[in-house]
Amino acid sequence: MNNMEKLLHRGGLDRRIGDLSIILAMASIVIAAPEIFAEVSQETAAEIKVDSQEATSSVSSQLNEIRIDTVIIIRNNVFTREQAKKLWLYRYVNKIHITTRENVVKREILLGPGDIFDTSLAYETERNLRNKPFIFDSQVYLDTLENGAVALRVETIDKWSLSGGVEFRRQGGRSQVELGFTERNLLGYGHMVSLNYFLNEVDPNFLVAGFGVSRIFSSPYKVQMKINDNPLNREIVLRADRAFVRQSDKLGLRTQLRVFRRREAPKLIEADTVALVFEEGVDFQFVFEPRFGSYYTKFLPRLTYQYKNSNRDDAIIFDPFTRDSAGIISGPMGKSFTLPVDSSRHETI
């Protein structure tokens, strides 16, 4: 394989060959007779398009007959060396950022040593890598080593994966401050972890934490967990998915289990009486997604099963004035009063 073939394939073989063929054909017409270019008929344009498609098909078929000897993975940091030389901030970011691990990139590669090169699988590999929240760009292309062996080079560029900070909100006369962070590529292993703490002016403070693992042991399965300690909407969520990794995959699955306790918005019954409704229980969801069709056209039916078991508990609060509050509502004539945090039964304050 010569350098021209490598250049044509790098970053998108079919697209670039077609563009290159059309550009060369048009350039030859302009140079030979500029005045004729404006009078090119639709038949001539169609011939040019057919020639370019034939050239693309010819080179693609040649590449698809090549057997891969080895796979070389090239992992790049957030900024290139040339970019890092221009600004100290780029160098600092590269220094504190952990580059994606090689095995994380390797498990997304759909071609390996001994396989016949397939342009469709090469494009799929590029798309799979780009879809990761911690990968900025990827390229898959063939190269010839000094010893004559054919290497499949997979090159990636990382994306900055840490976000967070401080956020202030004020709504309905209440203020809230959120402190937290989310890391989408924990230690370079592709895992997600998030931690957010909410400081409230009136309601109790609470914590929300999450953790996710993608491609467990290089399998198509991933799991996620979320814990919400909000006293008005406590929940623990566990989710497991079987994702579509390649176009030929026929089955996708999704399951979710949630244990919750939440309080509905308080209702003012009379001038001094408030009704609270609490709900606690568990719900389960299972989604079955078989996939049919050709390589480029897919039919994806979805079957969903849902189960929910919960108990509702009503509470009537008379003369609801207390310092231990979980919220504020407005009474007659704009009067404001507070509600207790854990009123799960009838009681008089």
N, C-alpha and C positions, 0 to 999 in steps of 0.2 A: 504494500500500500504506500503510495507516494504522499508527499506533503500536501498536494492539492486536495486529495481525498480527505485527509485529516482536517484541513481547514474548512472544507465544505460541510463536514459533519459537525464540527464543534459548534455547540449552541443551537442546533436545529438544522439538520441536513436537508430535509425535504423543502422547507421554506426558503432557505438561502440558495439552493441550487436553482429553484424556479425563478427567484428574483434575478439571480446572476444571468441566467440564460436570456431572460427578457431584456435586461439592460444591455447585454452584449449585442443582441439582435437589433435593438433600437439604435444603438450607437453606430452600428455599421451602416444602417440606412441613412442616418443623418450625415455621416461623413461622405458617403458615396453621392448622395443627391439631396441636399437640404430642402430644395423646393418640392421634391416628391413626397416628403414626409407627411405634409398636410393632406395629401391625397391618397394615403394608404387605405385600401378598402377593408371592409370587415373580413373578407376572405383571407387577406394577408395577415391580419391580426390573429385570426383563428389558427392559421398555419404556425405562426410564431408560438402561440400557446401550446399547440400540440407538440412542437419540437421540444419546448422546455419541459413538458410533462414526460416525454420519452427520455430526455436526458436525466431527469430526476429518478425515474423508474429504473434506468440502467445502472446508475451509481448506487442506488439503494439496494438493488438486487445483488450487486457485487459485494457490498458491505455485509449483507445478510448471509453471505457464504463464508465469512471469516470466523475461525474458531478462536476463542479467547484463551490465552495462556495464563494470564495473571491479572489480578485486580489491584490497582494502586489508588489509595485514598489520600487525598490532599485536603487537610482541614485548615482553613484560614481564620484568623481572629476577626474582630469587628472591623478594624481598620487595617489597610495594607501597610507595608513598611514605608512606602512612598508617602502615604497620607500621614503616618505617625511622625515622619520627619518634619512635617510642616507645622504641627501644633503640639504643644506639650500635653494638652488635654486628651488628645487621641492616644498618646503614648501611655498616659495614666489609665485610661479606659481599658486598653489592651492588657495592661499589667494586672489589673484587678479582676478582669473577666476570665473565667475558666472556659477554654475552648471545648466544644462538643467532643465527647469521647469517640474514639474510632469505632468501637462496637455499636454505638448508637447510629452512626452513619451506615455501617456495614449491614445492619439488619433491614435497612430500607432498599438495598440494592437487589434488583430482581434478576441480575445476570452474575455468573460466576465462572471460575476457571473450568475449561472443558466445554462450555456452552457455545453454541453458534450465536454470533452477534445478531440481535434483533432490534431494529430502530424503534419499534413500538415500545418494547420493554425499557429501552434507554430513556425515552421520553417519559414513561411512567415513573421511572426512578427519579428523574428530575422533578416531576410534579409532586411526588410523595415527600421529597426532601423540602421543597419550597413551602409545602403546606404545614410544615412544623413551625410552631410559633417562635422558635429560636434560630431558624435558618433564614438568612436573607436571600441567598441565591445559591444555585447549584448548576453544575455542568457535567455531562457524561459524554465522553468521546473516546475514540480509539487512538492508540499511538503505537509506534514501532520502536522497540528498544534496540540498543546497540548490538545485542546478540541475535537480533532478528525475531525475537518473541513479540507477540501481539499483546498489548496491555490495554485493559479497560481502565481509563482514568476517571475517577469520581472526585470532583472538586467542589467544596462547599465554602461559603462565607457566613460566619455567624452573625446573629442579630443580638443587640443588647437586650437581655432578658429580664432585668430587674426593674420593677416600677413600684411606686409608692410615694408616701409623703404625708402631708397634713391637709385635710379638707374641712372647711367650715360651711355649715348650712344653717339657715334660719327660715322656718316655715310655721305658719299658724301660731306665731307668738312663742315658739320654742327654738332653742339653739342646740346644735349638735356639732361636735368636733370628732372627726375620724382620723385615727392614726393607724398606719398599716403599710404593708408591703406585699408584693407578689413576685415570686421568682419562678420563671417558666422553664428553667434549665438548671436544676439544682445540681451543683458540683459537676456539671457537664454531662449528666446522665439522662437528661430529657424529662426529669420529673418536675412536678409543679407543687409549690407550697405557698400558702398565703396565710396572713395573720392580720386581722383588723380589729382595733379596739375603739369603741364608740363611747364618747363622753357626752352625756345628756344634761341639759339644764334642769329638767323636771323628772323625766323617767330614769330608772336605774341604768347604770352603765353596763355594757355587755361586750362579749368577745365573739368574733366569728372567725373560724379557722377552717382551712381546706388543705387537702393533699391529694395528689393524683399521680399514678404510675402508668406510663404508656408502654405498650408492647412488652408485657410480662414475659421474661425469658425468651425474648425475640418472637413471641407468639403474636397473633393479631388481637389478643385480649388486653384490655386496659381497665383499671379500676380508679374510682374517685370517692372521696369521703369529704363530707362537710358537717361541721358542728356549729350550730347557732345557739348562743346562750342568752338571746334576747328574752326577758321574762314575759313579753307580750306575744312572742312567737318562737318558742323553743322548738328545735328540731335537730335530728341526726339523720343524715342522708348518706346511703351507701349505693353506689352505682357501678355496674360492670357492663362493658360493651365488647362485642366482637365486631371490629371494624372491617371495611373492605380495604384490603391492602393493594390488590391488583385488579385489573379489569376483568380477569377471568374468574374472580371469586364469585361464588353463587349464593352465599348466605351471610346475613348480618343479624346480630342479636343485640338486644339491649334490655337490661333489668335494672330496677331501682326499688329500693326499700327505704321508707321514710317513717320515722317515729316522731310524733309532734305533739305539742300542746300550745294552743293559741287562744287569744282572746279577741272576740269580735268587737267592733266599735260600740262603745256604751250608748244606750238609748235613754233619753229623758222621758219618763212616763208622766210625772207630775212635777210640780214646782220643787218638791223636796225628795223625789224618788227616782232612782236610776236603776235600770236593768242591765246586768252584765251577763254575757253568754260565753262560757268557756267550752272548748272542744279539745279532746285529746284522744289519741289513738294511733293507728298504724295504717299505712297504705302501701300497696305493692303494684308495680307495673312491669309487664313483660311484653316486649315488642319482637315479633318474628318478621324478618325481611328477606324473603327469597328474591333472587335476581335472575332474570332471563333475558335473552336477546343476543344480538351480534356483538362484535367487539366495540362498535361505536354507538349502537342504539340499544338501550337497556329498558326493560320493563320491570318496575319495582313495586310490587304489591306490598302492603303492610298490614299485618294482623296484630292487634293490640288486646291484651287482657289486663284488666284493672280490678283490683280488690281493695276495699276500704272497710275498716272496722273502727268506729269511733264512738265516744260517749259525749253527750252535750250536758252541761251543768249550768243551770240558770241561777243567778244570784240577784236578789233585790236589796238595794242599799238605800236605807232611809237616812235623811239628813247627812249626806255624804261629805262631811268636812273632816279631814285628817291630814297630818303631816307626812305620813308614810304613803307616798303617792306613786301611781303608775301612769298618770295622765291627767289632763285638764279638759273639761268640757264647759260649755257656756249654758247657764240657766236663764230664767226669765229676766228681762230687763238688762241683759248683758252680764249678769252675775256669773263669776267663774268659781268652780269648786273642783276639788281633787278626788281621785278614786284610789282605793287600796290596791296593793300589788297582787295579792293572792286571795281574792275573795272567791272561793269555790263553793260556797253554800249560802243559804239564807242567813242573814245576820243583821243585827241592828247596832249601829255605831253610836 
